[in-house]
Amino acid sequence: MRRAATIVAVATVTAGLLAGCGGRQDAPRTDAGGAVTCEMTQDARVGIATGNATGVYFALGNAYADQVAQATGGTVKATAAETGASVQNIQQLVAGTYQVAFSLADTAADAVLGTGGFDGKKQPVQALSRLYPNYTQVIVRTGANISSVADLRGKRVSTGSPKSGTEVIAQRVLTAAGIDPDRDISAQRLDLTKTVDGMKDGSIDAMFFSGGLPTPGITDLFTSAGDKVRFLDIADLAPKLRTVNPVYEPGTIPAATYGLPADAATIVVPNVLLVRDDLDANLACVLTKTLFDRKPQLEQANSAAKGITRDTARETAPVPLHRGAEHALTN
């Protein structure tokens, strides 16, 4: 099913079937009272770049695609695809493979500023909304003699999928602890499913994953491995990470999230929902309006969606808010 979703999303663009995008700058329509209607008058196909199959992006992305189709009566046909997440998502969003992409806020900031992995090239992306917070989940095997990030030196560490937001954060956390991620660890650049399998069978000593709570794959790991794995406290590294990007904040993973005996201190970064800056304003308006009108349905797919609020929706700087999203959030 995931493979089919990807094929559909790519074929949508390849066949040139996308309507309502491609550089048009129509103003969102208004009714007689001046209120924005956020209506599409022609069919549109939208591919949504999510993340690993056992992560929150994928769960919410599929639910969001369903709700967009239902909210528009099928006028907007949305399809979610499994991807490697943030960096890859933005690259494929800009290339036109997808029209909407989930991303970590730090990676999105790198994109619009042309920093980090974007090699000085500012990317033409804007935001529909800030989403829920992501928690940097660093987990170690209890028998691996690891009590701090510094102890990861010489260990087999999964830093996440290549070109993912997890990989970006993992490398920055390691660097903040004085570890060279290219030389001081045996880096395993694996997606969440393979990472969890490696933690279970002992082929990996530690792992990083940035995701909402609860992350299904992490739930599976703690359920299966029990006290053979535990969270690593990394909150003390937040000040160093904030010198790289101010979006990083200390946070807490509540014990009840995964049925553990104690809370875990960590580093938190928000997520954003991105589009190209030339996306049709009416389509952007519809997509943003659906995100909030159908929020209860998204919460049923994963409780992380409870963190999506209108109060923080506009807090996407330095990523500009798309003008179609601005109209949706104003009314």
C-alpha positions in Angstrom: 0.0 0.0 0.0 2.8 2.4 0.9 4.6 1.7 -2.4 1.4 2.3 -4.3 0.9 5.6 -2.5 4.3 6.7 -3.6 3.7 5.7 -7.2 0.4 7.5 -7.3 2.0 10.7 -5.9 4.9 10.6 -8.4 2.6 9.7 -11.3 0.3 12.6 -10.4 3.1 15.1 -11.2 4.7 13.1 -14.1 1.4 13.0 -15.9 0.8 16.7 -15.4 -2.5 16.1 -13.7 -2.0 18.6 -10.8 -4.6 21.4 -10.9 -4.6 24.5 -8.8 -0.8 24.7 -8.5 2.2 25.6 -10.7 2.7 29.2 -10.0 -0.9 30.6 -10.1 -1.4 33.4 -7.6 -5.2 33.6 -7.4 -6.6 35.3 -4.4 -8.7 33.2 -2.1 -12.4 33.7 -2.9 -14.7 35.5 -0.5 -18.4 35.3 0.1 -20.9 38.3 0.1 -19.9 39.1 3.6 -16.2 39.2 2.7 -15.3 36.0 4.5 -12.8 33.7 2.8 -14.6 30.6 1.4 -11.5 28.5 0.7 -13.2 26.7 -2.1 -11.7 24.9 -5.1 -13.6 25.2 -8.4 -11.6 22.6 -10.2 -10.1 19.2 -9.4 -6.6 19.0 -7.8 -4.3 16.2 -7.0 -2.0 16.6 -4.0 0.9 14.3 -3.0 1.9 14.6 0.7 5.5 13.7 1.8 5.4 12.2 5.3 8.2 10.0 6.9 8.9 6.5 8.1 6.0 4.0 8.1 6.1 3.6 11.8 6.4 7.3 12.6 3.8 10.0 13.4 4.3 11.9 10.1 3.1 8.8 8.2 0.1 8.2 10.5 -1.0 11.8 10.4 -0.2 12.3 6.7 -2.5 9.4 5.7 -5.3 10.7 8.0 -4.8 14.2 6.6 -5.0 13.0 3.0 -8.3 11.2 3.8 -9.7 14.3 5.5 -8.8 16.7 2.7 -10.6 14.4 0.2 -13.7 14.2 2.5 -13.7 17.9 3.3 -13.6 18.8 -0.4 -16.0 16.2 -1.6 -13.2 14.6 -3.6 -12.4 17.8 -5.5 -8.9 17.6 -4.0 -7.6 14.1 -4.2 -4.8 13.8 -1.7 -2.3 10.9 -1.3 0.3 10.4 1.4 3.6 8.7 0.7 6.3 7.2 2.9 9.5 9.1 2.7 12.9 9.6 4.5 11.4 12.7 6.1 12.5 16.4 6.5 15.5 17.1 4.2 14.3 14.7 1.5 10.8 16.0 1.8 11.8 19.6 1.1 14.0 18.6 -1.8 11.2 16.6 -3.4 8.7 19.4 -2.6 10.8 21.9 -4.4 11.3 19.5 -7.3 7.5 19.1 -7.7 7.3 15.4 -6.7 5.0 16.4 -3.8 2.9 19.4 -3.1 2.8 19.3 0.7 5.5 18.1 3.1 6.0 17.5 6.8 9.2 18.9 8.2 11.0 19.7 11.4 11.2 23.4 12.0 15.0 23.4 12.2 15.4 21.8 8.8 12.8 24.1 7.3 14.7 27.1 8.6 17.9 25.7 7.0 16.0 25.4 3.8 14.7 29.0 3.6 18.1 30.4 4.8 20.1 28.1 2.5 22.1 26.8 5.5 22.9 23.3 6.8 22.5 20.6 4.1 21.1 23.0 1.5 24.6 24.3 0.5 23.9 28.0 0.4 20.8 27.6 -1.9 17.6 29.2 -0.4 14.6 27.0 -1.1 11.3 28.4 -2.3 9.1 27.0 0.5 6.5 28.5 2.8 4.4 27.1 5.6 0.7 26.3 5.9 1.0 26.0 9.7 3.2 25.1 12.6 2.2 21.7 13.9 2.8 19.7 17.1 6.2 19.4 18.8 8.7 16.7 18.0 10.7 15.0 20.8 14.2 13.9 20.3 14.0 10.3 21.5 17.5 8.9 22.2 17.3 5.3 23.4 20.1 2.9 24.4 20.4 -0.7 25.3 20.8 -1.1 29.0 23.7 -3.5 28.6 25.7 -1.2 26.4 27.3 0.9 29.2 26.0 4.2 28.0 25.0 6.8 30.5 25.5 10.0 28.5 25.8 11.1 24.8 29.6 11.2 25.3 29.5 7.5 26.0 28.2 6.9 22.4 31.8 7.2 21.2 32.8 3.9 19.5 29.2 2.6 19.6 26.8 1.4 16.9 24.3 4.3 16.7 21.4 4.7 14.3 21.2 8.3 13.4 18.0 7.9 11.3 17.2 7.8 7.6 19.6 9.6 5.3 18.4 13.2 4.7 15.9 13.1 7.5 15.3 15.6 10.2 16.3 12.9 12.7 19.7 12.7 11.1 20.2 16.5 11.3 19.3 16.6 15.0 21.4 13.4 15.8 24.5 14.9 14.2 24.0 18.2 16.1 23.4 16.5 19.4 26.5 14.3 18.9 28.6 17.4 18.0 27.3 19.3 21.0 28.6 16.4 23.2 32.1 16.6 21.6 31.6 13.6 19.2 32.4 13.7 15.5 29.4 11.8 13.9 31.5 10.8 10.9 34.4 9.3 12.8 33.7 8.7 16.5 30.7 6.4 16.1 29.7 3.5 13.9 26.8 5.4 12.3 23.9 3.3 11.1 21.7 5.5 8.8 18.5 3.4 9.1 14.8 4.2 9.0 12.8 3.7 12.1 11.6 0.2 11.4 15.1 -1.2 10.8 16.4 0.8 13.7 13.9 -0.7 16.1 14.7 -4.2 14.7 18.4 -3.5 15.4 17.7 -2.4 18.9 15.7 -5.6 19.5 18.3 -8.0 18.2 21.3 -6.2 19.7 23.0 -5.2 16.4 22.5 -1.5 17.4 23.6 0.0 20.7 21.7 3.3 20.6 19.3 5.2 18.4 18.0 8.6 17.7 14.5 9.4 16.5 12.7 12.8 16.3 9.0 12.3 16.4 5.7 13.2 18.0 4.3 11.4 21.0 3.6 8.5 20.9 5.7 7.3 18.0 4.3 3.9 17.0 7.7 2.4 16.4 9.0 3.5 19.8 5.9 2.1 21.4 6.7 -1.3 19.7 10.3 -1.1 21.0 9.5 -0.5 24.6 6.6 -3.1 24.5 8.9 -5.8 23.0 12.2 -5.0 24.7 11.0 -3.9 28.1 13.8 -2.9 30.5 16.5 -4.0 28.0 16.2 -0.4 26.6 15.9 3.0 28.1 15.8 6.7 27.3 19.0 8.8 27.5 18.8 12.2 29.2 20.0 14.8 26.6 18.3 18.0 27.9 21.6 19.4 29.2 22.8 19.8 25.6 19.9 22.2 24.7 21.9 25.4 25.3 24.6 24.3 22.8 22.0 23.4 20.2 20.3 26.7 20.6 23.5 28.4 19.4 22.9 26.6 16.1 19.1 27.2 15.9 16.9 28.9 18.5 14.0 26.5 17.9 15.5 23.9 20.2 14.1 23.7 23.7 14.4 21.4 26.7 11.4 19.2 27.1 10.0 16.1 28.8 8.7 12.8 27.6 6.0 11.8 30.1 6.4 8.3 31.6 2.9 7.4 30.7 3.6 7.9 27.0 5.3 4.5 26.7 4.4 3.0 30.1 7.8 3.7 31.7 8.6 4.2 35.3 9.9 7.8 35.0 9.8 10.8 32.7 12.6 11.4 30.3 14.4 14.7 29.8 15.0 15.6 26.1 15.1 18.3 23.5 12.0 19.5 21.6 11.6 21.1 18.2 8.3 22.0 16.5 7.1 20.6 13.1 5.8 22.6 10.2 3.6 21.7 7.2 5.3 23.1 4.0 4.4 23.9 0.5 6.1 25.6 -2.4 5.8 29.4 -2.4 4.0 29.3 -5.7 1.2 27.0 -4.6 -2.2 28.3 -5.6 -3.6 30.4 -2.8 -7.1 28.8 -2.9 -5.6 25.3 -2.6 -3.3 26.5 0.3 -6.4 28.0 2.0 -8.3 24.7 1.6 -5.5 22.6 2.9 -5.0 24.8 6.0 -8.7 25.1 6.8 -9.0 21.3 6.6 -6.1 20.9 9.0 -8.0 22.7 11.8 -11.6 21.8 10.8 -10.8 18.1 10.8 -8.4 18.2 13.8 -10.5 15.8 15.9 -10.2 13.2 13.2 -6.4 13.7 13.0 -6.2 13.2 16.8 -7.9 9.8 16.4 -5.1 8.8 14.0 -2.4 9.9 16.5 -2.7 11.9 19.7 0.3 14.1 18.7 -2.2 16.0 16.6 -3.6 17.5 19.9 -0.5 19.8 19.7 -1.7 21.4 16.5 -3.3 24.7 17.6 -4.4 28.0 16.0 -2.6 29.8 18.8 0.7 28.7 17.5 -0.1 28.1 13.8 1.5 31.3 12.6 4.8 30.7 14.5 6.8 29.4 11.6 9.6 32.1 11.3 11.9 32.2 9.6 9.8 30.2 7.2 7.1 32.6 5.7 3.5 31.7 6.1 1.8 31.1 2.7 -0.7 33.8 2.0 -3.5 31.2 1.4 -2.8 29.8 4.8 -2.9 33.3 6.3 -6.4 33.8 4.9 -7.5 30.5 6.3 -6.1 31.3 9.8 -7.7 34.8 9.8 -11.2 33.5 9.4 
